[in-house]
Each structure stands twice: as structure tokens, then as C-alpha cells.
Amino acid sequence: MRFETFAFLPPLSQTQAEAQIQHALTSGWVPSIEFSENPNSADFYWRQWPIQPSKINATTGKPEAASATHIANQIDSCARRNPYAYIRISAYNPQTRQTALSFIAKTPQEGQ
């Protein structure tokens, strides 16, 4: 797969992926988790995994901002539920209205 931001590098470790997620959050980008079992270049539509709020503020009733660790935990949840899927992180920049970051966070765990 050579269409991701870090496709020319070896796979990112958990710590490196969390650092990229933290960079996206610090930059004000909106992260999303997507997964697909067949991510060939003709398959442009990946399914989205819902990022559940980590905490609900008791006074306002609104969800608090997600942390990189929380999003990494959501990636692990997606991987457990979809063991044969590629899972990627995309970060949307609302200022430029473009995808600012996209990389494969998990690859299929075949045979498990």
C-alpha cells in the first residue's frame, strides 16, 4: 500500500502512532479511524469506526476532548473486532478542508 502519508517508512510502532495522533490533535485536526479488509487502490471507501467519548463532563453534559491514548485504545478495539482488516488513521484539517494525515495503524492479524 503506497498511498498513505508514511508509506515509504517501515510500519509505525504503537508509540510512534500515538505521537502522530497527538500531533494531529495538537494541530486542531479531526482524527478518524477507518478500516477495510481489502484496501486495494480501487477501493476508496473505508468503513469508519466510531470514536467513543472518553469522558462526559458532568456539569455541561458534553464529551471532553479525546487524547492520543484514548484514540489508540479505540484502534485496539477496532482491531479486536475486525482482526482481518487494515486499520488507518486519517486526520482532517478543517481550515484547509483536506486530509492532513493518513497512515496505516494496524495490519491484519491473519490466523488469529
DARALIN-V864268 format. One record per backbone hydrogen bond with DSSP energy under -0.5 kcal/mol. NH is the residue of the N-H (numbers start at 1). CO is the residue of the C=O. Records with the same first field share a line. If there is no record, write none. Layout:
# DARALIN-V864268
NH->CO  CO
This chain:
# DARALIN-V864268
5->102
7->4
9->6
17->13
18->14
19->15
20->16
21->17
22->18
23->19
24->20
25->21
26->22
27->23
28->25
29->24
30->92
31->29
32->90
33->49
34->32  88
35->47
36->86
40->38
43->40
44->42
46->44
47->35
49->33
52->50
57->55  62
61->57
64->55
71->67
72->68
73->69
74->70
75->71
76->72
77->73
78->74
79->75
80->76
81->77
82->78
85->82
86->36
87->106
88->34
89->103
90->32
91->101
92->30
93->98
94->92
97->93
98->93
100->91  98
101->91
103->89
105->87  103
106->87
109->83
110->108
112->109
